[in-house]
């Protein structure tokens, strides 16, 4: 009851969003995406893989640099 008026305030078509959310096809797509998340262990964005290590979420430059350069990062 709150969401449709809030979406209208943002200039969105609240009824269309509600209809999409209620559509069984949407549930099928969401379920398939959840199964893929579980299978691949992707659980956040951005997810970056460096040398077999997964980094989830934004990180400072030094985190990426250490994974790319190893502890030599501290020498430069």
Rosetta constraint file for C-alpha pairs under 8 A:
AtomPair CA 1 CA 5 HARMONIC 7.44 0.50
AtomPair CA 2 CA 6 HARMONIC 6.28 0.50
AtomPair CA 3 CA 7 HARMONIC 6.03 0.50
AtomPair CA 3 CA 14 HARMONIC 7.42 0.50
AtomPair CA 4 CA 8 HARMONIC 6.22 0.50
AtomPair CA 4 CA 13 HARMONIC 7.95 0.50
AtomPair CA 4 CA 14 HARMONIC 4.48 0.50
AtomPair CA 4 CA 15 HARMONIC 6.65 0.50
AtomPair CA 4 CA 18 HARMONIC 7.59 0.50
AtomPair CA 5 CA 9 HARMONIC 6.20 0.50
AtomPair CA 5 CA 14 HARMONIC 7.03 0.50
AtomPair CA 6 CA 10 HARMONIC 6.53 0.50
AtomPair CA 7 CA 11 HARMONIC 6.41 0.50
AtomPair CA 7 CA 12 HARMONIC 5.10 0.50
AtomPair CA 7 CA 13 HARMONIC 6.72 0.50
AtomPair CA 7 CA 14 HARMONIC 5.30 0.50
AtomPair CA 8 CA 12 HARMONIC 5.07 0.50
AtomPair CA 8 CA 13 HARMONIC 6.07 0.50
AtomPair CA 8 CA 14 HARMONIC 5.85 0.50
AtomPair CA 13 CA 17 HARMONIC 6.45 0.50
AtomPair CA 14 CA 18 HARMONIC 6.14 0.50
AtomPair CA 15 CA 19 HARMONIC 6.04 0.50
AtomPair CA 16 CA 20 HARMONIC 6.11 0.50
AtomPair CA 17 CA 21 HARMONIC 6.17 0.50
AtomPair CA 18 CA 22 HARMONIC 6.16 0.50
AtomPair CA 19 CA 23 HARMONIC 6.13 0.50
AtomPair CA 20 CA 26 HARMONIC 6.57 0.50
AtomPair CA 21 CA 26 HARMONIC 6.27 0.50
AtomPair CA 21 CA 27 HARMONIC 7.63 0.50
AtomPair CA 22 CA 26 HARMONIC 7.38 0.50
AtomPair CA 22 CA 27 HARMONIC 7.95 0.50
AtomPair CA 23 CA 27 HARMONIC 6.93 0.50
AtomPair CA 24 CA 28 HARMONIC 6.38 0.50
AtomPair CA 25 CA 29 HARMONIC 6.35 0.50
AtomPair CA 26 CA 30 HARMONIC 6.13 0.50
AtomPair CA 27 CA 31 HARMONIC 5.99 0.50
AtomPair CA 28 CA 32 HARMONIC 6.19 0.50
AtomPair CA 29 CA 33 HARMONIC 6.24 0.50
AtomPair CA 30 CA 34 HARMONIC 6.19 0.50
AtomPair CA 31 CA 35 HARMONIC 6.24 0.50
AtomPair CA 32 CA 36 HARMONIC 6.32 0.50
AtomPair CA 33 CA 37 HARMONIC 6.22 0.50
AtomPair CA 34 CA 38 HARMONIC 6.27 0.50
AtomPair CA 35 CA 39 HARMONIC 6.07 0.50
AtomPair CA 36 CA 40 HARMONIC 5.99 0.50
AtomPair CA 37 CA 41 HARMONIC 5.44 0.50
AtomPair CA 37 CA 42 HARMONIC 5.10 0.50
AtomPair CA 37 CA 43 HARMONIC 6.28 0.50
AtomPair CA 38 CA 42 HARMONIC 7.11 0.50
AtomPair CA 38 CA 43 HARMONIC 7.96 0.50
AtomPair CA 42 CA 47 HARMONIC 7.01 0.50
AtomPair CA 43 CA 47 HARMONIC 8.00 0.50
AtomPair CA 43 CA 56 HARMONIC 7.71 0.50
AtomPair CA 44 CA 56 HARMONIC 5.85 0.50
AtomPair CA 44 CA 57 HARMONIC 6.36 0.50
AtomPair CA 45 CA 56 HARMONIC 6.31 0.50
AtomPair CA 45 CA 57 HARMONIC 5.50 0.50
AtomPair CA 46 CA 56 HARMONIC 5.92 0.50
AtomPair CA 46 CA 57 HARMONIC 5.02 0.50
AtomPair CA 46 CA 58 HARMONIC 6.54 0.50
AtomPair CA 47 CA 54 HARMONIC 6.56 0.50
AtomPair CA 47 CA 55 HARMONIC 5.53 0.50
AtomPair CA 47 CA 56 HARMONIC 4.50 0.50
AtomPair CA 47 CA 57 HARMONIC 6.19 0.50
AtomPair CA 48 CA 54 HARMONIC 5.70 0.50
AtomPair CA 48 CA 55 HARMONIC 5.10 0.50
AtomPair CA 48 CA 56 HARMONIC 6.57 0.50
AtomPair CA 49 CA 53 HARMONIC 5.39 0.50
AtomPair CA 49 CA 54 HARMONIC 4.51 0.50
AtomPair CA 49 CA 55 HARMONIC 6.18 0.50
AtomPair CA 50 CA 54 HARMONIC 6.58 0.50
AtomPair CA 50 CA 55 HARMONIC 7.73 0.50
AtomPair CA 50 CA 64 HARMONIC 7.93 0.50
AtomPair CA 50 CA 67 HARMONIC 6.61 0.50
AtomPair CA 50 CA 68 HARMONIC 7.03 0.50
AtomPair CA 51 CA 67 HARMONIC 7.40 0.50
AtomPair CA 51 CA 68 HARMONIC 7.68 0.50
AtomPair CA 55 CA 59 HARMONIC 7.98 0.50
AtomPair CA 59 CA 63 HARMONIC 6.37 0.50
AtomPair CA 59 CA 64 HARMONIC 7.55 0.50
AtomPair CA 60 CA 64 HARMONIC 7.33 0.50
AtomPair CA 61 CA 65 HARMONIC 6.15 0.50
AtomPair CA 62 CA 66 HARMONIC 5.93 0.50
AtomPair CA 62 CA 73 HARMONIC 7.96 0.50
AtomPair CA 63 CA 67 HARMONIC 6.45 0.50
AtomPair CA 64 CA 68 HARMONIC 6.15 0.50
AtomPair CA 65 CA 69 HARMONIC 5.71 0.50
AtomPair CA 65 CA 70 HARMONIC 7.38 0.50
AtomPair CA 65 CA 73 HARMONIC 6.33 0.50
AtomPair CA 66 CA 70 HARMONIC 4.63 0.50
AtomPair CA 66 CA 71 HARMONIC 5.94 0.50
AtomPair CA 66 CA 72 HARMONIC 7.57 0.50
AtomPair CA 66 CA 73 HARMONIC 5.57 0.50
AtomPair CA 69 CA 73 HARMONIC 5.53 0.50
AtomPair CA 71 CA 75 HARMONIC 7.74 0.50
AtomPair CA 72 CA 76 HARMONIC 7.08 0.50
